[in-house]
Amino acid sequence: MRSAAVRSNTSPQTEGPTREALILEHMAQVRLIARKIYERLPESISLDDLVSAGVLGLISAIDCFDPAHNVKLKTYAEYKIRGAILDSLRGLDWAPRQRRRLAKQIEAAIGRVEQELQETPSDEQIAEEMGVPLEVYHQYLVDTQGLTLGSLEYAANEDDGRELISYLADDEAELPSQIYEQRELERLLAEAIRRLPPIESAILGFYFQEELTLREIAKIVHLHESRISQLKTQAILRLRTSLRRSWPMERGR
């Protein structure tokens, strides 16, 4: 099927060499994207597996690329490579059910304390609401950190299989309703980030926008790397709680 797709866009004489040359040319891009994602995952995940998935995304990008859209192949390939890697991780189902359940319990505790106090709760208040010592709550954050993969990708109601990111319009979807939903979601997310404690907001910025590792962030803010991990996870759980409450999940795409 893939060969047929390529033949429709290129001549038989240039199909092989052109395709192979493009794959080799962009392999460094695959490795770079795979390594950035790998640095945020548990040690049980293999970097080679991520690279292999990324290569499939690259091949798909090359086969489907249309220069008429005025988009560079490198830009389009990055989207496809990253998507293929994330799809492969979802297929692994490496987050056990009990860890997802624990994350929901933390989110529920955050939501209850926020509603009662009308302010952003501290670690101690969340731990008290859950009825566990502070050090146990901190361990919970470590145990659930893998569930925050893909920013807020799992912020939706996981029980019905829908993900919040599904409500964002893709590059080809320009319907007014989808554009509105994307902008509304961006607004809600920005408001939720502004309500975060400054240190948590800063860590998210360093991690997701600057793409720094936890070790690099720890050096900047002068905290231990394990504490940075806890604060990052807690920040994302706060955002998930806020968006779950604010975003109308019954809406269609």
C-alpha positions in Angstrom: 0.0 0.0 0.0 2.8 2.4 0.9 4.6 1.7 -2.4 1.5 2.4 -4.3 1.1 5.8 -2.5 4.6 6.7 -3.4 4.2 5.7 -7.0 1.3 8.1 -7.3 3.5 11.1 -6.3 6.9 10.1 -7.9 8.1 8.4 -11.0 9.4 4.8 -10.8 12.9 5.8 -11.7 13.2 8.2 -8.7 11.0 6.5 -6.1 13.6 4.4 -4.3 16.7 6.7 -4.2 14.6 9.8 -3.4 12.7 8.1 -0.6 15.8 6.5 0.9 17.7 9.8 0.7 15.0 11.7 2.5 14.8 9.0 5.2 18.6 9.2 5.8 18.5 13.0 5.7 15.9 13.2 8.5 17.2 10.4 10.7 18.9 12.9 13.0 15.6 14.6 13.5 14.0 11.3 14.5 16.7 10.6 17.1 16.5 14.1 18.5 12.7 14.0 19.0 12.9 10.4 20.4 15.6 11.4 22.9 13.6 14.4 24.1 10.6 12.3 24.7 12.7 9.5 26.2 14.2 11.8 28.8 10.7 12.3 30.3 9.8 8.6 30.5 10.4 5.8 33.0 13.6 3.8 32.6 11.6 0.8 31.5 11.0 2.4 28.1 13.5 1.7 25.4 15.0 4.6 23.4 15.5 2.2 20.4 11.7 1.5 20.5 11.0 5.2 20.3 13.4 5.7 17.4 11.8 2.8 15.5 8.3 4.3 16.0 9.7 7.7 15.0 11.1 6.2 11.8 7.6 4.9 10.9 6.3 8.4 11.4 9.0 9.8 9.2 8.2 7.4 6.4 4.5 8.3 6.7 5.4 12.0 6.5 7.6 11.4 3.4 4.9 9.3 1.7 2.1 11.8 2.4 4.1 15.1 2.0 2.7 17.6 -0.5 4.9 20.6 -1.3 1.8 22.4 -2.6 0.7 23.1 1.0 3.7 25.5 1.5 4.9 23.6 4.5 8.5 22.4 4.9 9.0 18.6 5.0 11.0 19.0 8.2 8.1 20.7 9.9 5.5 18.2 8.7 7.8 15.3 9.6 8.3 16.6 13.2 4.5 16.4 13.7 4.3 12.9 12.2 7.4 11.6 14.1 6.2 12.9 17.5 2.7 11.5 16.9 4.0 8.1 15.9 6.1 7.9 19.1 3.3 9.0 21.3 1.0 6.5 19.6 3.5 3.7 20.3 3.6 4.7 24.0 -0.2 4.6 24.3 -0.1 1.1 22.8 2.2 -0.1 25.5 -0.3 0.7 28.2 2.6 1.1 30.6 0.6 3.0 33.1 -1.1 0.4 35.4 -4.8 0.9 36.2 -4.0 1.5 39.9 -1.7 4.4 39.1 -4.4 6.1 37.0 -6.8 5.6 39.9 -4.3 7.2 42.2 -4.0 10.2 39.9 -7.7 10.6 39.9 -7.8 10.5 43.7 -5.2 13.2 43.9 -7.2 15.3 41.4 -10.3 14.8 43.5 -8.6 15.9 46.7 -7.2 19.0 45.0 -10.7 19.8 43.7 -12.3 19.4 47.1 -9.8 21.6 48.9 -9.9 24.3 46.2 -13.7 24.4 46.5 -13.6 24.6 50.3 -10.8 27.2 50.6 -11.3 29.0 47.3 -7.6 29.1 46.9 -4.8 26.9 45.5 -4.1 24.2 48.1 -0.6 23.5 49.4 1.0 20.0 49.5 0.2 19.7 53.2 -3.5 20.5 52.7 -3.8 18.0 49.8 -2.1 15.3 51.9 -4.4 16.1 54.8 -7.5 15.8 52.6 -6.3 12.4 51.4 -5.6 11.3 54.9 -2.0 10.5 54.4 1.3 11.8 55.7 3.1 14.5 53.6 5.9 12.1 52.6 3.4 9.5 51.5 1.6 12.1 49.3 5.0 13.1 47.8 5.6 9.4 46.9 2.2 9.4 45.3 3.3 12.2 43.0 6.4 10.2 42.1 4.3 7.1 41.4 1.9 9.0 39.1 4.4 11.2 37.2 4.2 9.0 34.1 0.5 9.7 33.7 1.3 13.3 32.7 2.9 12.3 29.4 1.9 14.6 26.5 1.2 17.6 28.7 -2.6 17.5 29.3 -3.3 14.7 26.9 -5.1 12.6 29.5 -7.0 15.5 31.1 -10.3 14.3 29.7 -12.6 11.7 31.1 -10.6 8.6 30.5 -13.5 6.3 31.4 -15.3 7.1 28.1 -12.1 7.0 26.1 -12.0 10.6 25.1 -8.9 12.8 25.5 -9.0 16.5 25.9 -6.4 16.9 23.1 -9.0 15.4 20.7 -10.9 18.6 20.9 -8.1 20.6 19.4 -8.4 21.3 15.7 -5.7 19.9 13.6 -3.9 21.6 10.7 -6.6 20.6 8.2 -9.6 21.4 10.4 -10.6 25.0 10.0 -14.2 24.9 10.9 -15.3 27.9 12.9 -16.6 25.7 15.8 -13.2 23.9 16.0 -11.3 27.1 15.9 -13.5 28.5 18.7 -13.1 25.4 20.8 -9.3 25.5 20.4 -9.1 29.1 21.5 -11.5 28.6 24.4 -9.4 25.6 25.6 -6.2 27.7 25.3 -7.9 30.5 27.3 -8.9 28.1 30.1 -5.5 26.5 30.2 -3.8 30.0 30.4 -6.1 30.9 33.3 -5.4 27.7 35.1 -1.6 28.2 34.7 -1.9 31.7 36.1 -3.5 30.3 39.3 -0.6 27.9 39.9 2.0 28.6 42.6 4.8 30.5 40.9 7.4 27.7 41.3 5.0 25.2 39.7 4.3 27.6 36.8 8.0 28.2 36.3 8.8 24.5 36.3 6.1 23.8 33.6 7.5 26.6 31.5 11.0 25.3 31.7 9.9 21.7 31.1 7.4 22.1 28.3 8.3 25.4 26.6 12.1 25.5 27.1 12.3 21.6 27.0 14.8 21.5 29.8 15.3 18.2 31.7 14.4 17.9 35.4 18.1 18.0 36.2 18.6 21.3 34.4 15.6 22.8 36.0 16.8 21.7 39.5 20.0 23.6 38.9 18.2 26.8 37.9 15.7 26.9 40.9 18.1 25.3 43.4 15.9 22.4 44.4 16.5 18.7 44.3 15.6 16.9 41.1 13.2 14.6 42.9 11.4 17.7 44.3 11.2 19.2 40.8 9.6 15.9 39.6 7.0 16.1 42.4 6.1 19.7 41.7 5.8 19.1 38.0 3.4 16.2 38.5 1.4 18.2 41.1 1.2 21.2 38.8 -0.2 19.1 35.9 -2.7 17.3 38.2 -3.8 20.8 39.3 -4.3 21.8 35.7 -6.2 18.6 34.9 -8.5 19.2 37.9 -9.2 22.7 36.7 -9.8 21.8 33.1 -11.9 18.8 34.0 -14.1 21.2 36.0 -14.2 24.0 33.4 -14.2 22.2 30.0 -17.6 20.9 28.8 -16.6 17.3 28.1 -20.0 16.4 26.6 -19.2 18.5 23.5 -18.4 16.8 20.3 -15.4 17.5 18.2 
